[in-house]
Amino acid sequence: MRPVICMITDGRAGQGRSVDGLIKRIGDAAHAGIDLIQIRERGLDDRALTQLVHDAVASVRGTQARVLVNDRFDVARAAGAHGVHLRSDSFPARRLRDVAGSRFLIGRSVHSVDDVIRSAANDGSIDYVIFGTVFPTPSKPGGTAVGVTALADVVRATSVPVLAVGGVTVENASLVARGGAAGIAAIGLFAERASRSVADTVECVMRAFDSDRAGPEVGR
């Protein structure tokens, strides 16, 4: 099976960045084969965020892509999103599962094996976890990159798919695959300023995983 690929928005919508431009990029990403699109726009008020998510869902219709909202279950439900992505310190996923139903995707950020254990990732409440920071990244200057060995430890600690985040590139995606990850999540790799097109990046990541291992599917 192919790797799970998650695009995380860069948080700049409405801050000198056109919202319409972001919606177009989300639609292009979905048609290029991106699986998950995490809307992470903390600078928008509730109304603007809800509208953005609603439009994002419309832009991916007819593709395999699923739209998730960062830590805002209320906005995700109101806008018809496919799921929510919880911070590592957010409320327990099990509180959402009974309300949201089995088809609603719930993910969580984790930073260690202890985080995985505390988040109860193996109790059926969570569909996937995003682990990092794996490699050094400009989005977290001065942050500690934990490396592929720590990624492999987290993969062994849970039965749900683990996506690697933090400094993931086309060049190091094969290392992520060897660490046992189900796929990747990234901001800069799919940003407007990225050197490759989204379609080219998706193809390169898939090829990197094909050469090492196949990851389980999320939300298909």
C-alpha positions as CSV (number, residue, x, y, z in Angstrom):
1,M,0.0,0.0,0.0
2,R,1.1,3.6,-0.7
3,P,2.3,6.0,2.0
4,V,-0.1,8.4,3.7
5,I,0.8,12.0,2.7
6,C,-0.4,14.9,4.8
7,M,-0.2,18.6,3.9
8,I,-0.3,21.0,6.8
9,T,-1.2,24.6,5.9
10,D,1.3,27.2,7.0
11,G,-0.9,29.5,9.2
12,R,-0.6,32.5,6.9
13,A,-4.1,32.7,5.5
14,G,-5.5,36.2,5.9
15,Q,-2.0,37.5,6.9
16,G,-0.8,38.7,3.6
17,R,-1.7,35.4,2.0
18,S,-4.9,35.1,-0.1
19,V,-7.5,32.7,1.3
20,D,-8.6,32.0,-2.3
21,G,-5.0,31.1,-3.2
22,L,-4.9,28.7,-0.3
23,I,-8.1,27.0,-1.4
24,K,-6.8,26.6,-4.9
25,R,-3.6,25.1,-3.5
26,I,-5.6,22.7,-1.4
27,G,-7.6,21.6,-4.4
28,D,-4.4,21.1,-6.5
29,A,-2.9,19.1,-3.7
30,A,-6.0,16.9,-3.4
31,H,-5.9,16.2,-7.2
32,A,-2.2,15.5,-7.0
33,G,-2.8,12.6,-4.6
34,I,-2.4,14.1,-1.1
35,D,-4.4,12.1,1.4
36,L,-4.8,14.4,4.4
37,I,-5.0,18.2,4.5
38,Q,-4.7,19.7,7.9
39,I,-6.0,23.2,8.2
40,R,-3.8,24.9,10.8
41,E,-4.8,28.6,10.6
42,R,-4.8,29.9,14.2
43,G,-4.8,33.5,13.1
44,L,-8.4,33.3,11.7
45,D,-11.5,34.1,13.7
46,D,-14.1,31.4,14.1
47,R,-16.2,32.6,11.2
48,A,-13.3,32.9,8.7
49,L,-11.9,29.6,9.8
50,T,-15.2,27.8,9.3
51,Q,-15.6,29.4,5.9
52,L,-12.1,28.3,4.9
53,V,-12.7,24.7,6.0
54,H,-16.1,24.6,4.2
55,D,-14.4,25.8,1.0
56,A,-11.5,23.4,1.5
57,V,-13.9,20.5,1.8
58,A,-15.7,21.6,-1.4
59,S,-12.3,21.9,-3.2
60,V,-11.3,18.2,-2.5
61,R,-14.6,16.7,-3.5
62,G,-14.2,13.8,-5.9
63,T,-10.7,13.0,-4.7
64,Q,-9.4,10.7,-1.9
65,A,-8.2,13.7,0.2
66,R,-9.7,14.3,3.6
67,V,-9.8,17.7,5.3
68,L,-8.9,17.9,9.0
69,V,-9.0,20.9,11.3
70,N,-6.3,21.6,13.8
71,D,-7.7,21.1,17.3
72,R,-11.1,22.6,16.6
73,F,-13.7,19.9,16.7
74,D,-16.5,22.5,16.7
75,V,-15.3,24.1,13.5
76,A,-14.7,20.7,11.9
77,R,-18.2,19.6,12.6
78,A,-19.8,22.9,11.6
79,A,-17.9,23.1,8.3
80,G,-18.4,19.4,7.3
81,A,-14.7,18.5,7.6
82,H,-13.7,14.8,7.5
83,G,-11.8,15.0,10.9
84,V,-9.8,16.8,13.5
85,H,-6.2,16.8,14.4
86,L,-5.5,17.2,18.2
87,R,-2.5,18.7,19.8
88,S,-0.5,16.5,22.1
89,D,-1.9,18.3,25.1
90,S,-5.4,18.6,23.9
91,F,-8.5,16.8,25.3
92,P,-8.8,13.0,25.1
93,A,-9.9,11.7,21.7
94,R,-12.2,9.2,23.4
95,R,-14.4,12.1,24.4
96,L,-15.0,12.8,20.7
97,R,-15.4,9.4,19.2
98,D,-18.9,8.7,20.6
99,V,-20.1,12.0,19.3
100,A,-18.2,12.0,16.0
101,G,-18.8,8.4,14.9
102,S,-16.5,5.9,13.3
103,R,-16.1,7.6,9.9
104,F,-14.8,10.8,11.4
105,L,-11.0,10.9,11.5
106,I,-9.2,11.8,14.7
107,G,-5.4,12.3,14.8
108,R,-3.0,13.5,17.4
109,S,0.4,15.0,17.6
110,V,2.9,13.0,19.8
111,H,6.5,13.8,20.6
112,S,7.6,10.6,22.5
113,V,6.7,7.0,23.3
114,D,5.2,8.3,26.6
115,D,3.0,10.7,24.6
116,V,1.7,7.7,22.7
117,I,0.9,5.8,25.8
118,R,-0.8,8.8,27.5
119,S,-2.9,9.5,24.4
120,A,-4.4,6.0,24.5
121,A,-3.6,5.7,20.8
122,N,-4.3,2.0,20.9
123,D,-7.9,2.2,22.4
124,G,-9.6,2.7,19.1
125,S,-10.2,6.4,19.6
126,I,-7.4,7.6,17.4
127,D,-6.9,6.8,13.7
128,Y,-3.3,8.0,13.3
129,V,-0.6,10.0,15.1
130,I,1.9,12.6,13.8
131,F,5.3,12.3,15.4
132,G,8.2,14.7,15.4
133,T,10.2,16.8,15.1
134,V,12.2,14.1,13.2
135,F,14.7,16.3,11.3
136,P,15.8,19.9,11.8
137,T,13.3,22.3,10.4
138,P,13.2,26.1,9.8
139,S,9.6,26.2,11.2
140,K,11.1,25.3,14.7
141,P,14.4,27.0,14.8
142,G,16.5,25.9,17.8
143,G,14.2,22.9,18.3
144,T,15.5,19.4,19.0
145,A,15.3,16.9,16.1
146,V,14.8,13.5,17.6
147,G,15.8,11.4,14.6
148,V,14.7,8.2,12.9
149,T,15.5,5.9,15.8
150,A,13.0,7.8,18.0
151,L,10.5,7.5,15.1
152,A,11.0,3.8,15.0
153,D,10.4,3.5,18.8
154,V,7.1,5.3,18.4
155,V,6.1,3.1,15.5
156,R,6.7,0.0,17.7
157,A,4.7,1.5,20.6
158,T,1.4,1.8,18.7
159,S,-0.8,-0.1,16.3
160,V,-2.1,3.0,14.5
161,P,-0.3,4.6,11.5
162,V,2.5,7.0,12.4
163,L,3.3,9.9,10.2
164,A,6.7,11.6,10.5
165,V,6.8,15.4,10.7
166,G,9.6,18.0,10.9
167,G,12.2,18.6,8.2
168,V,10.9,15.8,6.0
169,T,12.2,16.2,2.4
170,V,12.1,14.2,-0.8
171,E,15.7,13.3,-0.1
172,N,15.2,11.9,3.4
173,A,11.7,10.4,2.9
174,S,13.3,6.9,2.4
175,L,14.8,7.2,5.9
176,V,11.3,7.8,7.3
177,A,10.1,4.7,5.4
178,R,12.9,2.6,6.9
179,G,11.9,3.8,10.3
180,G,8.5,2.1,9.8
181,A,6.4,5.2,9.4
182,A,3.1,5.0,7.5
183,G,3.8,8.3,5.8
184,I,4.8,11.9,6.2
185,A,3.3,15.2,7.2
186,A,4.8,18.5,6.2
187,I,4.3,22.3,5.8
188,G,7.3,23.5,3.8
189,L,7.4,20.5,1.5
190,F,4.0,21.5,0.0
191,A,4.2,25.3,0.5
192,E,3.7,27.7,-2.3
193,R,7.4,28.6,-2.2
194,A,8.5,24.9,-2.5
195,S,10.9,24.2,-5.3
196,R,8.9,21.2,-6.6
197,S,5.3,21.1,-7.7
198,V,2.9,19.3,-5.3
199,A,2.4,16.5,-7.9
200,D,6.1,16.0,-8.3
201,T,6.6,15.9,-4.6
202,V,3.9,13.4,-4.1
203,E,5.4,11.2,-6.8
204,C,8.9,11.4,-5.3
205,V,7.6,10.5,-1.8
206,M,5.7,7.6,-3.1
207,R,8.8,6.4,-4.9
208,A,10.9,6.7,-1.8
209,F,8.4,4.6,0.2
210,D,8.0,2.0,-2.6
211,S,11.8,1.4,-2.4
212,D,11.7,0.5,1.3
213,R,8.3,-0.4,2.7
214,A,4.6,0.2,2.3
215,G,2.5,2.0,4.9
216,P,-1.0,1.4,6.1
217,E,-3.9,3.5,4.9
218,V,-5.7,6.2,6.8
219,G,-9.3,7.2,6.0
220,R,-9.7,5.3,2.8
